[in-house]
Amino acid sequence: LGRLRSPKDRLCDEDRIEKINELEETIARLLKENQQYILMDKKVADAVKFLTLNLSYNEVISHIIRLAEEISPADFAGLYLYDNTSGCLKLSSPQKGTGYVKRLYLPGEGMVGASAKNKVLVSRETDRYPDENPQEGESRSRTLDIAAPILFNDDLLGVLYVGGIHNPDGNEKRLLTMITSFAGVLLRNSVYIDDARQEANTDQLTGLYNRRYFFRKANEELVRARGYAYPLSVFMFDIDDFKAYNDANGHTEGDVLLVSLCEVVKKITRKTSVFARYGGEEFIVLLPNVDKKNALLYAERVRSLTEKHPFPHRELHMDGFVSISGGISEFPSDGDTIDGLLQMADEALYESKKNGKNMITAYGSSHDAAHD
């Protein structure tokens, strides 16, 4: 029949049950933390692999913020980049929940500024009620704000800030530190890669796109023009009697003229156009979704501004001013390949030279050449 258990035995059983429950809770918490670390490790590894293949600066920023958002549900996640010139921390784009915090901090100002100034992680935990007017007995929820510096060789690059993390479990700081530990390397590396790409795509003297970049972009735009059935124009031009200008003033002054002319043209050229140095004193502009008539208007404006611009030594050059001659071709009426369009534009340019220079000729309409 068994024996009756004493109060002491029952108390021992209750203690044992309580300890078992505590142990089960600890095990469950550790399992949850372990799963979270495993998940974050995988996300970090995937991010590093992806970012190694896609190293643009903006992509790196976007994925750093995305990783920060995945730590835990939060009201805000953003990356403040340090501007060496102004000495300020400026909120980058893209980011989540921009209405929650300031877009600009000075070192030492707020959590973001404190993290930047001291180069350490800064956190703040706050108890909040679900409603502004809590009822008696209503439980409070905890939120956590974290600001962690992003460094490269102890140089400050920025601060990663995650604000309003709901009901933190204690692992957020370590996970955010894990992200910022490699973010500095990725950010600095992306700057080097972007600079290298820019250098590979641009002309060293004028800062314009170079011939290689022009052909790549031109072929991409040609595919779009075919797909969407819109026109694509090419404007090719060069400086009239540039050799005479060089002989009279020296090659250094000739370089100054090239750079100055590019600045004049860039001011009236749309960002969607591709303005490139084709070689020597010859330039080319790709005009997506611009027909021949409007390309001619644009080119004539370039010609007119060049003629009137006070370039150095202009009064000693030929007719007392610097001029250009140009040719225009259009897809699809004048050709269906970039090489074909360039050939037609070059022929139109030759017509401008033959007919007296300082004029623009559209291919197939030499009698409509524009000039003063």
C-alpha positions in Angstrom: 0.0 0.0 0.0 3.0 2.3 0.4 3.6 4.7 3.1 2.4 8.3 3.6 5.0 10.9 2.6 6.0 13.4 5.3 5.8 17.2 4.8 9.6 17.2 4.5 9.5 14.7 1.7 6.8 16.7 -0.1 8.9 19.9 0.3 11.9 18.1 -1.3 9.7 17.0 -4.2 8.5 20.6 -4.8 12.1 21.9 -4.7 13.1 19.2 -7.1 10.3 20.1 -9.5 11.1 23.8 -9.2 14.8 23.1 -10.0 13.8 20.9 -13.0 11.5 23.7 -14.3 14.3 26.2 -13.9 16.7 23.8 -15.7 14.2 23.3 -18.5 13.8 27.1 -18.9 17.6 27.6 -19.0 17.9 24.8 -21.6 15.2 26.4 -23.7 16.8 29.8 -23.5 20.2 28.4 -24.4 18.7 26.5 -27.4 17.0 29.7 -28.5 20.3 31.7 -28.2 22.2 29.0 -30.0 19.6 28.9 -32.9 19.9 32.7 -33.1 23.7 32.6 -33.3 23.5 29.8 -35.9 21.1 31.9 -38.0 23.1 35.1 -37.6 26.3 33.3 -38.5 24.7 32.0 -41.7 23.4 35.4 -42.5 26.7 37.0 -41.9 28.5 34.4 -44.0 26.0 34.8 -46.8 26.3 38.6 -46.6 30.1 38.5 -46.8 30.0 36.1 -49.7 27.4 38.3 -51.5 29.2 41.6 -50.7 32.5 40.1 -52.0 30.9 39.8 -55.4 28.9 43.1 -55.3 31.2 45.7 -53.8 29.4 48.9 -54.6 29.4 51.3 -51.7 25.6 51.7 -51.5 25.1 47.9 -51.7 27.4 47.4 -48.7 25.5 50.0 -46.7 22.2 48.5 -47.6 23.1 45.0 -46.5 24.8 46.1 -43.3 21.5 47.8 -42.3 19.5 44.7 -43.4 21.6 42.5 -41.1 21.1 44.9 -38.2 17.3 44.8 -38.8 17.4 41.0 -38.6 18.9 41.0 -35.1 15.5 41.6 -33.5 12.3 43.6 -34.3 13.1 47.3 -33.9 11.7 50.7 -34.7 14.8 52.0 -36.5 17.9 50.8 -38.1 20.4 53.1 -39.8 24.0 53.7 -40.6 25.6 57.1 -39.8 28.6 57.7 -42.0 31.4 59.9 -40.7 32.3 62.9 -42.9 35.9 63.9 -42.4 35.3 67.3 -44.0 32.5 68.5 -41.8 33.3 66.3 -38.8 29.7 65.2 -38.6 27.9 61.8 -38.7 25.3 61.8 -41.5 22.5 59.3 -41.8 23.0 57.3 -45.0 20.3 55.9 -47.3 18.6 53.5 -47.4 17.4 53.0 -43.8 14.3 51.9 -41.9 12.2 54.2 -39.9 13.9 57.5 -40.6 11.4 59.5 -38.6 12.6 58.2 -35.3 16.0 59.9 -35.0 18.0 62.9 -36.3 19.8 62.7 -39.6 22.9 64.5 -38.4 25.0 64.1 -35.2 28.3 65.7 -34.0 30.8 63.4 -32.1 29.7 63.3 -28.5 26.1 64.2 -29.2 23.6 61.6 -28.2 24.2 57.9 -28.3 25.4 58.0 -31.9 27.9 60.8 -31.2 29.0 59.2 -27.9 29.8 55.9 -29.8 31.7 57.8 -32.4 33.7 59.9 -30.0 34.7 57.1 -27.7 34.8 54.3 -30.4 32.8 52.0 -28.2 29.4 50.4 -28.3 26.8 52.4 -26.4 23.4 51.1 -25.3 20.3 52.2 -23.4 17.4 50.1 -22.1 14.0 51.6 -21.4 10.8 50.2 -19.8 7.6 51.2 -21.6 3.9 50.5 -21.2 2.0 49.4 -24.2 -0.3 52.4 -24.0 0.3 56.0 -23.0 -2.3 55.6 -20.1 -1.4 52.2 -18.6 -4.1 50.3 -16.6 -3.4 49.1 -13.1 -1.4 45.9 -13.1 -0.5 46.2 -16.8 3.0 44.9 -17.5 5.7 47.0 -19.0 7.8 46.1 -22.1 11.5 46.7 -22.5 13.1 48.4 -25.5 16.8 48.6 -26.2 18.8 51.1 -28.2 22.3 50.3 -29.5 24.9 52.4 -31.2 28.1 50.6 -32.4 31.1 52.2 -34.1 32.4 50.9 -37.4 36.2 51.2 -37.6 39.0 50.4 -40.0 42.5 50.4 -38.5 41.0 52.4 -35.6 39.8 55.1 -38.1 36.1 55.9 -37.6 34.0 55.2 -40.7 30.6 55.5 -39.1 28.1 54.3 -36.4 25.5 51.6 -36.8 22.4 52.4 -34.8 19.5 50.2 -34.0 16.8 51.8 -31.9 13.6 50.5 -30.2 14.5 46.8 -30.1 11.4 45.2 -28.5 11.9 42.8 -25.5 15.6 42.2 -26.0 17.0 38.8 -25.0 20.5 39.9 -24.1 22.3 38.8 -27.3 21.7 41.9 -29.4 25.0 43.7 -28.4 27.1 40.7 -29.3 25.3 40.2 -32.6 25.7 43.9 -33.5 29.4 43.8 -32.6 29.7 40.8 -34.9 28.2 42.8 -37.8 30.3 46.0 -37.2 33.5 43.9 -36.9 33.5 43.1 -40.6 31.5 46.2 -41.8 34.6 48.4 -41.6 36.6 46.2 -43.9 33.7 45.9 -46.3 33.1 49.6 -46.4 36.7 50.6 -46.9 37.1 47.9 -49.5 34.1 49.1 -51.4 35.5 52.6 -51.6 38.7 51.2 -53.1 36.7 49.1 -55.6 34.5 52.1 -56.6 37.6 54.3 -57.0 39.2 51.7 -59.2 36.1 51.3 -61.3 35.8 55.0 -61.7 39.4 55.3 -62.7 39.0 52.5 -65.3 35.9 54.2 -66.8 37.1 57.8 -67.0 39.6 59.9 -69.0 42.4 61.0 -66.7 42.7 64.5 -68.1 39.0 65.6 -68.5 37.3 63.4 -66.0 34.8 62.3 -68.7 33.9 58.8 -69.5 36.4 57.1 -71.7 35.9 55.3 -75.0 35.7 51.8 -73.5 32.9 52.9 -71.0 31.1 54.7 -73.8 30.9 51.5 -76.0 29.6 49.5 -73.0 26.9 51.9 -72.1 26.0 52.6 -75.7 25.4 48.9 -76.4 23.2 48.7 -73.2 21.2 51.7 -74.3 20.8 50.3 -77.8 19.2 47.2 -76.4 16.8 49.3 -74.4 16.0 51.4 -77.5 15.2 48.3 -79.5 13.1 46.9 -76.7 11.1 50.0 -76.0 11.1 51.4 -79.6 12.5 54.8 -78.7 15.1 56.8 -80.7 18.8 57.0 -79.8 21.1 59.7 -81.1 24.8 60.1 -81.3 26.5 63.5 -81.4 30.2 63.5 -82.3 32.3 66.7 -82.4 35.8 68.0 -82.2 37.6 71.3 -81.8 38.3 73.1 -85.0 42.0 73.7 -85.7 43.1 72.3 -82.4 46.6 71.5 -83.7 47.1 75.2 -84.5 46.0 76.1 -81.0 48.5 73.7 -79.5 51.3 74.9 -81.8 50.6 78.5 -80.9 50.1 78.2 -77.1 51.7 74.9 -76.1 50.3 71.5 -75.1 49.7 72.5 -71.5 47.4 75.3 -72.7 45.8 72.8 -75.1 45.0 70.6 -72.1 43.4 73.5 -70.3 41.2 74.2 -73.3 40.1 70.6 -73.4 39.1 70.6 -69.7 37.4 74.0 -70.0 35.3 72.9 -73.0 34.2 69.7 -71.2 32.9 71.9 -68.3 30.9 74.0 -70.7 29.3 71.0 -72.3 28.6 69.1 -69.1 26.5 72.0 -67.8 24.0 71.6 -70.5 24.1 67.8 -70.8 21.5 65.7 -69.2 22.5 63.1 -66.6 20.9 60.4 -68.7 23.3 61.2 -71.6 26.7 59.7 -71.8 29.4 62.3 -72.5 32.8 60.8 -73.3 36.2 61.7 -74.7 36.5 59.7 -77.9 40.2 60.5 -78.5 42.5 63.6 -78.7 40.3 66.6 -79.2 37.3 64.5 -80.3 34.3 63.9 -78.1 31.0 62.0 -78.3 27.6 62.3 -76.6 25.1 59.4 -76.5 21.5 60.8 -76.2 19.0 58.1 -75.2 15.4 58.7 -76.2 16.3 61.8 -78.2 15.5 62.0 -81.9 17.6 63.6 -84.5 15.7 66.9 -84.5 16.2 67.4 -80.8 19.7 66.1 -80.9 20.4 68.8 -83.5 19.0 71.5 -81.2 21.2 70.3 -78.3 24.3 70.1 -80.5 23.7 73.6 -81.9 23.5 74.9 -78.3 26.9 73.3 -77.6 28.4 74.9 -80.7 27.0 78.3 -79.9 28.2 78.3 -76.3 31.6 77.1 -77.4 31.9 80.0 -79.9 31.0 82.6 -77.3 32.9 81.2 -74.3 36.0 83.2 -73.2 38.6 80.4 -73.5 42.2 81.4 -72.9 44.0 82.8 -76.0 40.7 82.7 -78.0 41.5 86.1 -79.6 44.7 84.7 -81.1 43.0 81.6 -82.5 41.9 81.6 -86.2 38.8 83.8 -86.4 39.2 85.1 -82.8 37.3 82.4 -81.1 37.3 78.7 -80.4 34.8 76.6 -82.4 33.7 73.0 -82.8 32.3 71.0 -85.7 30.0 68.1 -85.2 27.9 65.3 -86.8 24.7 63.6 -85.6 23.2 60.2 -86.4 20.1 58.5 -85.1 18.9 54.9 -84.4 17.1 53.3 -86.1 17.0 55.6 -89.2 20.8 55.9 -89.7 21.9 52.5 -88.4 21.0 49.7 -86.1 24.4 49.1 -84.4 26.6 51.4 -82.4 29.5 51.0 -84.9 27.1 52.0 -87.7 25.8 55.0 -85.9 29.4 56.2 -85.1 30.3 55.8 -88.7 27.4 57.9 -89.9 28.0 60.6 -87.2 31.7 60.7 -88.3 30.6 61.2 -91.9 28.3 64.0 -90.9 31.2 65.6 -88.9 33.3 65.4 -92.1 30.6 67.3 -93.9 30.7 70.0 -91.3 34.5 70.4 -91.7 34.2 70.4 -95.5 31.5 73.0 -95.5 33.5 75.6 -93.5 33.7 74.3 -89.9 31.9 75.7 -86.8 28.7 73.9 -87.7 26.6 70.8 -86.9 25.5 68.4 -89.6 22.8 65.7 -89.2 23.6 62.6 -91.3 21.6 62.5 -94.5 20.7 66.1 -94.4 23.8 68.1 -95.1 21.8 70.9 -96.6 20.3 71.4 -93.1 23.6 72.0 -91.5 23.3 74.4 -88.5 25.7 77.3 -88.2 25.9 81.0 -87.7 
